[in-house]
């Protein structure tokens, strides 16, 4: 069974983001963390990227209503993300 994904939108506050990522990775079940940059400043983005096992997943929008994306990492893992806006 592939490792589950944790999807984490990030806007600001580096300390909380670092703690949240560390918490995800410290769980007893191995997981992958997808950090979605929603406008963090450049120094914060660079700090996040420096911790990444790989820099960016291949992301493809497959539907606009609902908003659905598919992504894959270099090792072949894939996932779908559906966004419902209210």
ChimeraX attribute file (.defattr): number of C-alpha atoms within 10 A of each C-alpha:
attribute: neighborCount
match mode: 1-to-1
recipient: residues
	/A:1	3
	/A:2	9
	/A:3	10
	/A:4	13
	/A:5	15
	/A:6	14
	/A:7	12
	/A:8	14
	/A:9	13
	/A:10	16
	/A:11	14
	/A:12	15
	/A:13	10
	/A:14	15
	/A:15	8
	/A:16	11
	/A:17	18
	/A:18	13
	/A:19	11
	/A:20	13
	/A:21	17
	/A:22	12
	/A:23	10
	/A:24	16
	/A:25	15
	/A:26	11
	/A:27	9
	/A:28	7
	/A:29	9
	/A:30	13
	/A:31	15
	/A:32	17
	/A:33	16
	/A:34	17
	/A:35	17
	/A:36	13
	/A:37	15
	/A:38	10
	/A:39	12
	/A:40	16
	/A:41	11
	/A:42	9
	/A:43	9
	/A:44	17
	/A:45	15
	/A:46	12
	/A:47	12
	/A:48	18
	/A:49	14
	/A:50	11
	/A:51	10
	/A:52	13
	/A:53	8
	/A:54	11
	/A:55	12
	/A:56	15
	/A:57	14
	/A:58	11
	/A:59	14
	/A:60	12
	/A:61	13
	/A:62	14
	/A:63	11
	/A:64	10
	/A:65	10
	/A:66	11
	/A:67	13
	/A:68	15
	/A:69	16
	/A:70	16
	/A:71	17
	/A:72	15
	/A:73	16
	/A:74	11
	/A:75	7
	/A:76	7
	/A:77	14
	/A:78	15
	/A:79	12
	/A:80	13
	/A:81	12
	/A:82	15
	/A:83	11
	/A:84	8
	/A:85	7
	/A:86	3
